[in-house]
Amino acid sequence: MKTSKKRRFLFLIALWLAYFIWEYFVQQWSKTESTPIIRVDLIIIIPLLLIATSVIFYKNYKDK
């Protein structure tokens, strides 16, 4: 496996790990709130993560 492919996968893993850490802390925070919460951050973060994942998988597939 090329180093560029490894770097892409490591970058992707780091992105998803950062998202899960963010989500964990937001869930902990939301337990302290009594009013309904609208998660606007998910409208921005999830599509970007999915696009980044798709692009990285496409580039790795194309480099075969």
Helices and strands as residue ranges (DSSP letters): H 3-30, H 40-62
